[in-house]
């Protein structure tokens, strides 16, 4: 499994402040622009290692950097192609921006892709405007320090996720079964305690406030 942290920047809503903070801290080994995500990076003066996609959203082919251009008549989205390229570049973790919001169908497709790549052994973290989404494929545990307030939701990305537990939240779970046909896991609350969320088998998506 790879060891690099790859940042992907897609064409949707871009949390430039959080990207700049992580980039300044040296969090990323490689930065890839996904189609119009290139423009989001240019707006904050960041030159990616590569731009990838069919560039229908961007409207032009970037110059002066590596590009991987694909036909718009393809069976994979630009984000899926970028995730595959990240894996080939040695990614052990991907931190994804510009993948949530705007078109609901794109957001749903992205969430499904992120679950798949989590199941392939890549740690996936998605940064939105006010929350991040962490994907866990069991057996695995997510931990976060105490925060006084905020909403946390946990959803199954498979038919069954077994051995789910949530600790340090207003409503705790212990060895629960979550499915992708229930709202159980929606809108839990932080309460000033350290948080631990885990799953024994299956893949869960944790929506956690930034």
Secondary structure in CASP SS format (residue, H / E / C, confidence):
PFRMAT SS
TARGET T0000
AUTHOR 0000-0000-0000
METHOD secondary structure of the structure
MODEL  1
X C 1.00
X C 1.00
X C 1.00
X E 1.00
X E 1.00
X E 1.00
X E 1.00
X E 1.00
X E 1.00
X C 1.00
X C 1.00
X C 1.00
X C 1.00
X C 1.00
X C 1.00
X H 1.00
X H 1.00
X H 1.00
X H 1.00
X H 1.00
X H 1.00
X H 1.00
X H 1.00
X H 1.00
X C 1.00
X C 1.00
X C 1.00
X C 1.00
X C 1.00
X E 1.00
X E 1.00
X E 1.00
X E 1.00
X E 1.00
X C 1.00
X C 1.00
X H 1.00
X H 1.00
X H 1.00
X H 1.00
X H 1.00
X H 1.00
X H 1.00
X C 1.00
X C 1.00
X C 1.00
X C 1.00
X C 1.00
X C 1.00
X E 1.00
X E 1.00
X E 1.00
X E 1.00
X C 1.00
X C 1.00
X C 1.00
X C 1.00
X C 1.00
X C 1.00
X C 1.00
X C 1.00
X C 1.00
X C 1.00
X C 1.00
X C 1.00
X E 1.00
X E 1.00
X E 1.00
X E 1.00
X C 1.00
X C 1.00
X C 1.00
X C 1.00
X C 1.00
X C 1.00
X C 1.00
X C 1.00
X H 1.00
X H 1.00
X H 1.00
X H 1.00
X H 1.00
X H 1.00
X H 1.00
X H 1.00
X H 1.00
X H 1.00
X H 1.00
X C 1.00
X C 1.00
X E 1.00
X E 1.00
X E 1.00
X E 1.00
X E 1.00
X E 1.00
X E 1.00
X C 1.00
X C 1.00
X C 1.00
X C 1.00
X C 1.00
X C 1.00
X H 1.00
X H 1.00
X H 1.00
X H 1.00
X H 1.00
X H 1.00
X H 1.00
X H 1.00
X H 1.00
X H 1.00
X H 1.00
X H 1.00
X H 1.00
X H 1.00
X H 1.00
X H 1.00
X C 1.00
X C 1.00
X C 1.00
X E 1.00
X E 1.00
X E 1.00
X E 1.00
X E 1.00
X C 1.00
X C 1.00
X C 1.00
X E 1.00
X E 1.00
X E 1.00
X E 1.00
X E 1.00
X E 1.00
X E 1.00
X C 1.00
X C 1.00
X E 1.00
X E 1.00
X E 1.00
X E 1.00
X E 1.00
X C 1.00
X C 1.00
X C 1.00
X C 1.00
X C 1.00
X C 1.00
X E 1.00
X E 1.00
X E 1.00
X E 1.00
X E 1.00
X E 1.00
X C 1.00
X C 1.00
X C 1.00
X C 1.00
X E 1.00
X E 1.00
X E 1.00
X E 1.00
X E 1.00
X E 1.00
X E 1.00
X C 1.00
X E 1.00
X C 1.00
X C 1.00
X C 1.00
X E 1.00
X E 1.00
X E 1.00
X E 1.00
X E 1.00
X E 1.00
X C 1.00
X C 1.00
X C 1.00
X C 1.00
X C 1.00
X C 1.00
X C 1.00
X C 1.00
X C 1.00
X E 1.00
X E 1.00
X E 1.00
X C 1.00
X C 1.00
X C 1.00
X C 1.00
X E 1.00
X E 1.00
X E 1.00
X E 1.00
X E 1.00
X C 1.00
X E 1.00
X C 1.00
X E 1.00
X E 1.00
X E 1.00
X E 1.00
X E 1.00
X E 1.00
X E 1.00
X C 1.00
END
